[in-house]
Amino acid sequence: MKLAEIIFEQEQNTQVDSALKQTFDQLGKELAKSSEEIVQDENNVNEAAGVVLVAGIALAIPEIVKIIGKVTKAAGKFLGGKRATGDAIIAKAEKMHHLLLRPVEWALTKLGLPKDKAHKAAGIILTTAVAGLMIASGIGAYKAATSGSSALAGLEGALTAVKGGEVTQFVTKALAAI
């Protein structure tokens, strides 16, 4: 690899990191605005709903970033680019996914599971958590929609769709391996 290519790749990674940071900073601002909508009545904040929403977003972020990468890659192809930015974003999403898996894998290896089995088990555990949060997001979307909170209903609906896609991918891959 030439020095110019290494420098270009590093600059591209820095740009991707900056773009992702801006995107999620904006998401944080939007969530802060929407947090007022997670209310049962004027005096009783539904803290459990807020915790589930934050957990759902945290587990969905790698998949959301991967979707952004795929869209960026497709747009790059359409516009005649090399699609390298989209590939870089997808690679970041994979790293984020592995950051979520590592603590679970570590705990499973400490419990005596061999590393290869711990990796598979961690994937199952993480996907089970995502599936549970998918159901919670679906319920949250319904409750928000029926109470007139369209912004929160839209956010919960989008999270449900992302998590549903992630669970479907995992189950499809697992069944293909049988």
N, C-alpha and C positions, 0 to 999 in steps of 0.2 A: 504494500500500500504506500503510495506516494505521500509526502508530507502535505502537499496541497489538499489531497483527498481527506487526510486526517483532520486538518484544520477546518475544511468545509463541513465534515461530519460533526465535529465538535460545535461549530457555529449553529448548525442545524438543530442539534440536541438542545442547545441553549435557547434557541427560538421556540422550539416545541415546549420546553419547560416553562418559558415565559407565557406562552399562549395558554397552556393548561392552567397555570397559576391565575391568570386573568379570568379565565372561564369560571374556575371554581371560587374565586373571590366574588365574582358577580353572583354566582349561585348562592353563596353564603349570604350576600346582601338580600337577595330575593327571599331566602328562607327566613331571615330575620324579620322582614316585612310580613311574611305569611304566618310567623309564629303567633301573632295575635289572633289568628283564625282558629288555633287549636284551643278552643275554649268551650266548655260545657255551658256555662252561664257567665255573667259579668264578674262574679267573685270566685269562681272555681276553675282554675286552669287544669286541663286534663294532661298531667305530666306524663303519664304512661304513653299517651298517644305521641307526645313529642319525642320521648325516648325511642319508641319504635320507629318513628319517622327518621330520626337521626341514624339509628342503627341500619335501617333499610338503605338510606343513602350511602352510608359508609361501605356497605357490602356491595352496592350496585356501582360505585364509582369506577372500578376497573372495567366493567362491561360498558358503561357509558363512554369512557375514554376510548375503548376499542371501537365502538360505533362511530364516534367522532373521527377516528383514524380511517375507518372504512369509507366514510363519506368524503373525507379529505382526499383519500387515494382515488376514489371514483371521480371527484371533481378534477383532480390533477390529470387523470387520464383523458377526461372530456376536454380539458383545456390544453392538452398536448404536452403536459409536464412529465417529469420522470417518476412522479408518485412517491418520491423518497420521504417527503414530509409525512404522508399518510402511513408509510411503513414505520417511520420513527415513532409516531403516535401509538400505533398498534404494539410496537415493542415496549413502549412505556407502560401500556395497559397490562401486558403480560408480566412485567416486573411488579406492578402494583398487585396483581392477582397473587403472585408468589409471596409478596410481603404478608398477605392475609393468611396464606397457607403455612408459612414457616413456624409461627408459634404453636399451631396445632400439631404439626409434624414433630416439633421438638418435644412437646408434652407426651406424644404417643411413643416416641423413642425412649423417653425417660421411664415410661411404663413397661418397656421391654419389647416393644414391637420393632421388628427389623425395619431399616430405613425405607426399603421399597414398599413394604406393606403400610408403613406409617404415612407415606406420601399418598397412596390410594385411599386410605382411611380418612386422611385429612380432607381430601377432595370430597368424599362422601359426607363428612361432617359439615363442611362449609356449604355444600349444596343443600343439605337438609336445613341448615339455618336460613339460607336464601329462600328456600321453598316456604318455610314458616313465615318469614318476613313478607314474601309475596302474598300469602293469604292475608296477613295483617294489612298490607297496603291495599289490597282489594276491598277489604272491609272498611278501611279508612277512606278510600275513594267514594264508596257508597254513602258512608255517613256524612262526608263533607258535601257531596252532591245533594243529598236530601236535606241538608241544613242550609243550603244556599251559598256555601263557600266554594265558588268555582275554581279559584286559584289553587287551593289545597286539593280539591278533587282532581284537577288536571295533573298536579305533581304526583299524587298518589297513584293515579291511573298510569302515568308514564313509568313510575317505578315498578308497578305491577307488570307492565309489559316487558320491561328490561329483565326483571327477575324471571319471568316466565320463559323468556328466550334462553336465559342462562341455564335454567333447570332442564329445558328441553334439549339443549346441546349436550349437557352432561349425561342425561339418560340415553340419548341416541348413541353417544360415543361408548358408553358403558355396555349397551346392548350389542353394539357391533363387535365388541371385544370378546363376547361370550362365544 
